[in-house]
Amino acid sequence: MINILSDYSDIRLPRQVQLRRIRRVIRDELTEQQREVLLAVYYGGKTQAQVAKDRGVSRSTVCRTLHRAEARLRRFLRY
């Protein structure tokens, strides 16, 4: 599991600014499916298998969606 703040922290930006940027990217740059999976796994405490069962898809689909969401986060949070 990634720690969003530690992976994207920049000592030049205060913590609250970093959090706002992360929220904005999650809200504006991820697809609805990516956003739902990311939030369910990292903030909802669900496993990939639980998310897959809830959504009626395979665990590999959830894994792939999560990986793409993380990649988008990394790309949009770079300076």
GROMACS elastic network, one bead per residue, 0.5 to 0.9 nm:
[ bonds ]
;  ai    aj funct       b0    kb
    1    41     6  0.88305   500
    1    42     6  0.74189   500
    2     5     6  0.88004   500
    2     6     6  0.83487   500
    2     7     6  0.72469   500
    2    42     6  0.82765   500
    2    70     6  0.86578   500
    3     6     6  0.55426   500
    3     7     6  0.60696   500
    3     8     6  0.85933   500
    3    42     6  0.88595   500
    4     7     6  0.53222   500
    4     8     6  0.61730   500
    4     9     6  0.81035   500
    4    22     6  0.79546   500
    4    73     6  0.89135   500
    5     8     6  0.53600   500
    5     9     6  0.53490   500
    5    10     6  0.89913   500
    5    15     6  0.81994   500
    5    18     6  0.73317   500
    5    19     6  0.75272   500
    5    22     6  0.83719   500
    6     9     6  0.52550   500
    6    10     6  0.87325   500
    7    74     6  0.85205   500
    8    18     6  0.80375   500
    8    22     6  0.88304   500
    8    74     6  0.75297   500
    8    77     6  0.68549   500
    8    78     6  0.78020   500
    9    12     6  0.86677   500
    9    13     6  0.76885   500
    9    14     6  0.89648   500
    9    15     6  0.80022   500
    9    18     6  0.69101   500
   10    13     6  0.56045   500
   10    14     6  0.81269   500
   10    15     6  0.88402   500
   10    18     6  0.79528   500
   11    14     6  0.72541   500
   11    15     6  0.88301   500
   13    16     6  0.81992   500
   13    17     6  0.61967   500
   13    18     6  0.64216   500
   14    17     6  0.53794   500
   14    18     6  0.64245   500
   14    19     6  0.88407   500
   15    18     6  0.50730   500
   15    19     6  0.62174   500
   15    20     6  0.86989   500
   16    19     6  0.50679   500
   16    20     6  0.62087   500
   16    21     6  0.86724   500
   17    20     6  0.51283   500
   17    21     6  0.62721   500
   17    22     6  0.87043   500
   18    21     6  0.51533   500
   18    22     6  0.62525   500
   18    23     6  0.86837   500
   19    22     6  0.50977   500
   19    23     6  0.61391   500
   19    24     6  0.85399   500
   20    23     6  0.51342   500
   20    24     6  0.60882   500
   20    25     6  0.86398   500
   21    24     6  0.51015   500
   21    25     6  0.62048   500
   21    26     6  0.86149   500
   21    77     6  0.75073   500
   22    25     6  0.52242   500
   22    26     6  0.61680   500
   22    27     6  0.85507   500
   22    73     6  0.77613   500
   22    77     6  0.73976   500
   23    26     6  0.51259   500
   23    27     6  0.60311   500
   23    28     6  0.84503   500
   24    27     6  0.50657   500
   24    28     6  0.57816   500
   24    29     6  0.77263   500
   25    28     6  0.52291   500
   25    29     6  0.50541   500
   25    30     6  0.69267   500
   25    72     6  0.85879   500
   25    73     6  0.66948   500
   25    76     6  0.68324   500
   25    77     6  0.76320   500
   26    29     6  0.59094   500
   26    30     6  0.55154   500
   26    31     6  0.86165   500
   26    34     6  0.87198   500
   26    35     6  0.63073   500
   26    38     6  0.88117   500
   26    69     6  0.86046   500
   26    73     6  0.73001   500
   27    30     6  0.65301   500
   27    31     6  0.85690   500
   27    32     6  0.86506   500
   27    35     6  0.73992   500
   28    31     6  0.81778   500
   29    72     6  0.75477   500
   29    73     6  0.80660   500
   29    76     6  0.78774   500
   30    33     6  0.79531   500
   30    34     6  0.57884   500
   30    35     6  0.57558   500
   30    69     6  0.64502   500
   30    72     6  0.70979   500
   30    73     6  0.79517   500
   31    34     6  0.51152   500
   31    35     6  0.60615   500
   31    36     6  0.85670   500
   31    69     6  0.81656   500
   32    35     6  0.50969   500
   32    36     6  0.61224   500
   32    37     6  0.86384   500
   33    36     6  0.51949   500
   33    37     6  0.61898   500
   33    38     6  0.84895   500
   33    65     6  0.75762   500
   34    37     6  0.52953   500
   34    38     6  0.59561   500
   34    39     6  0.84684   500
   34    62     6  0.88679   500
   34    65     6  0.57799   500
   34    66     6  0.63582   500
   34    68     6  0.75365   500
   34    69     6  0.53895   500
   34    70     6  0.88620   500
   35    38     6  0.52091   500
   35    39     6  0.60520   500
   35    40     6  0.84416   500
   35    66     6  0.87206   500
   35    69     6  0.73341   500
   36    39     6  0.53343   500
   36    40     6  0.60091   500
   36    41     6  0.86059   500
   37    40     6  0.51127   500
   37    41     6  0.61134   500
   37    42     6  0.84535   500
   37    48     6  0.83872   500
   37    51     6  0.70660   500
   37    62     6  0.69362   500
   37    65     6  0.72261   500
   37    66     6  0.63453   500
   37    69     6  0.85635   500
   38    41     6  0.53959   500
   38    42     6  0.59344   500
   38    43     6  0.76975   500
   38    44     6  0.88456   500
   38    65     6  0.83402   500
   38    66     6  0.59114   500
   38    69     6  0.69703   500
   38    70     6  0.80913   500
   39    42     6  0.53742   500
   39    43     6  0.50237   500
   39    44     6  0.60875   500
   39    45     6  0.86131   500
   40    43     6  0.57273   500
   40    45     6  0.64232   500
   40    46     6  0.57958   500
   40    47     6  0.81972   500
   40    48     6  0.87250   500
   40    51     6  0.70587   500
   41    44     6  0.56181   500
   41    45     6  0.53994   500
   41    47     6  0.59327   500
   41    48     6  0.66442   500
   41    51     6  0.75029   500
   41    66     6  0.85455   500
   42    45     6  0.59045   500
   42    46     6  0.75509   500
   42    47     6  0.89241   500
   43    46     6  0.80994   500
   44    47     6  0.89772   500
   46    49     6  0.80430   500
   46    50     6  0.59760   500
   46    51     6  0.64585   500
   47    50     6  0.51445   500
   47    51     6  0.63247   500
   47    52     6  0.85734   500
   48    51     6  0.51298   500
   48    52     6  0.60633   500
   48    53     6  0.86157   500
   48    59     6  0.60000   500
   48    60     6  0.85101   500
   48    62     6  0.61813   500
   48    63     6  0.67312   500
   48    66     6  0.89318   500
   49    52     6  0.50305   500
   49    53     6  0.61828   500
   49    54     6  0.86337   500
   49    58     6  0.78900   500
   49    59     6  0.53657   500
   49    60     6  0.89112   500
   49    62     6  0.80349   500
   50    53     6  0.51371   500
   50    54     6  0.61582   500
   50    55     6  0.86008   500
   50    59     6  0.84239   500
   51    54     6  0.50899   500
   51    55     6  0.61046   500
   51    56     6  0.83745   500
   51    57     6  0.84403   500
   51    59     6  0.78214   500
   51    62     6  0.71582   500
   52    55     6  0.52110   500
   52    56     6  0.57892   500
   52    58     6  0.54713   500
   52    59     6  0.51393   500
   52    60     6  0.83709   500
   52    61     6  0.76220   500
   52    62     6  0.60015   500
   53    56     6  0.50580   500
   53    57     6  0.64608   500
   53    58     6  0.74694   500
   53    59     6  0.79501   500
   54    57     6  0.80160   500
   55    58     6  0.86810   500
   57    60     6  0.83281   500
   57    61     6  0.64862   500
   57    62     6  0.74037   500
   58    61     6  0.52834   500
   58    62     6  0.67277   500
   58    63     6  0.88199   500
   59    62     6  0.50841   500
   59    63     6  0.61294   500
   59    64     6  0.85936   500
   60    64     6  0.60303   500
   60    65     6  0.84699   500
   61    64     6  0.51278   500
   61    65     6  0.60849   500
   61    66     6  0.85152   500
   62    65     6  0.50683   500
   62    66     6  0.60327   500
   62    67     6  0.85038   500
   63    66     6  0.51394   500
   63    67     6  0.61157   500
   63    68     6  0.86732   500
   64    67     6  0.50640   500
   64    68     6  0.62282   500
   64    69     6  0.86215   500
   65    68     6  0.51958   500
   65    69     6  0.61788   500
   65    70     6  0.86781   500
   66    69     6  0.50433   500
   66    70     6  0.61814   500
   66    71     6  0.86036   500
   67    70     6  0.51761   500
   67    71     6  0.62245   500
   67    72     6  0.87194   500
   68    71     6  0.50295   500
   68    72     6  0.62167   500
   68    73     6  0.86168   500
   69    72     6  0.51359   500
   69    73     6  0.62033   500
   69    74     6  0.86885   500
   70    73     6  0.50106   500
   70    74     6  0.62141   500
   70    75     6  0.86171   500
   71    74     6  0.51281   500
   71    75     6  0.61704   500
   71    76     6  0.86896   500
   72    75     6  0.50288   500
   72    76     6  0.60809   500
   72    77     6  0.84065   500
   73    76     6  0.53446   500
   73    77     6  0.59662   500
   73    78     6  0.86207   500
   74    77     6  0.53161   500
   74    78     6  0.63327   500
   75    78     6  0.56572   500
   75    79     6  0.89541   500
   76    79     6  0.81177   500
